[in-house]
Amino acid sequence: MRLLLKFNLVFVLIFLVGLAATGAMTRQLLQRNAQEETLQQARFLLEKALAVRAYTSTQVAPLLDTQMKYAFLPQSVPAFSATEVLAKIQKNHPEYAYKEATLNPTNPRDRAVEWEADVIAEFRKSAELKEFVGERDTPAGRALYIARPIRIADAACLRCHSTVEAAPRTLVEKYGPANGFGWQLGEVVGAQLVSVPLAVPMARAHEAWAAFMGMLSAVFVVIAVALNAMLWWLVIRPVTRLSRLADRVSLGELSAPSFAFGARDEIGRLAASFSRMRKSLVQAMKMLEGAPS
C-alpha cells in the first residue's frame, strides 16, 4: 500500500470520527439554543400582553365607563384586549399561539382545556412559581409552551368577578350569571400561555447545524488537499527519486547521476547519507577491479 494512500485512509478515519463527534455535540447545543431563543421570543410576547392589559386597565377602561352603563364593551377588559392584540400578531407569526386560559372565565373562549387546567393547578399549588415551561403532544406534533400565572392582584377586578349582584348589569346581560364569578383577591384564576410547535426551533437548529457541518467538511477537504500536496512535494517526490536512483546503483549502474537535494531536513540528511554510501560503493568497486587476480 502506497504511503499517500495510507495517509489518506488514516486522515479520512480521523476526519469521520471527529465529524461524527462534533456533529452530535453541535446538534445538541444548537437545539438547546434554538429552544431558548424561541422561549425568549415567547417571553417577549407575554410582556407585550401584560403591557396591553395595563394600558387597557388604566387608560381605556375609564374612558368607557359611561358607555358601559348601557352596553357591556369587552374592549374595556384587559384580558380581551391582550388576546385581540396578540391575535393580530399571530397573523404574521402563525407559529405562535397565545391564550389567557381561565378556570372560570366570563368569556367562554377563555375556558382552560384539560392540559391548561393542569398548568394552572401547578401555579395554584405554589405561590413562588412565576413561570412554567413544558412540552406536550398535539395533533401537529410536539409543542413547546411557556406559561405565567394570572393572579388577582387588583381589587378593581373583583367589581366584575366577585358576585353576580356586584357585577355590572350589562355584563350579566351579555354573558349570563353562570360564569366568571366567585374570584378571590390573590387567587390564581388562570394562566397566560404562549405555545409554539417544537418543529419550529428544531428546524432552525437543523438549518444552522447543516450549514456548520457543510463549512466544517469544506475546511477538512481543503486541509486534506493541502496536506496531500505537501506530503507529495516534500516527502513522496524526493523519496521516490531517491528510491529509483538506489535501484539503479544496486544493479551496478555506477554512472547513475548523483541525487542533489539542498534541504536540511530529514530527507536532505537521507540524500546526503545515500550520496556518501554511493561514493563508498564506487570506490569499493574500483578497488575490487584493480586488485590482482
Secondary structure, 3 states (H helix, E strand, C coil): CCHHHHHHHHHHHHHHHHHHHHHHHHHHHHHHHHHHHHHHHHHHHHHHHHHHHHHHHHHHHHHHHHHHCCCCCHHHCHHHHHHHHHHHHHHHCCCCEEEEEECCCCCHHHECCHHHHHHHHHHHHCCCCCCEEEEEEECCEEEEEEEEEEECCCHHHHHHHCCCCCCCHHHHHHHCCCCCCCCCCCCEEEEEEEEEECHHHHHHHHHHHHHHHHHHHHHHHHHHHHHHHHHHHHHHHHHHHHHHHHHHHHCCCCCCCCCCCCCCCHHHHHHHHHHHHHHHHHHHHHHHHHCCC
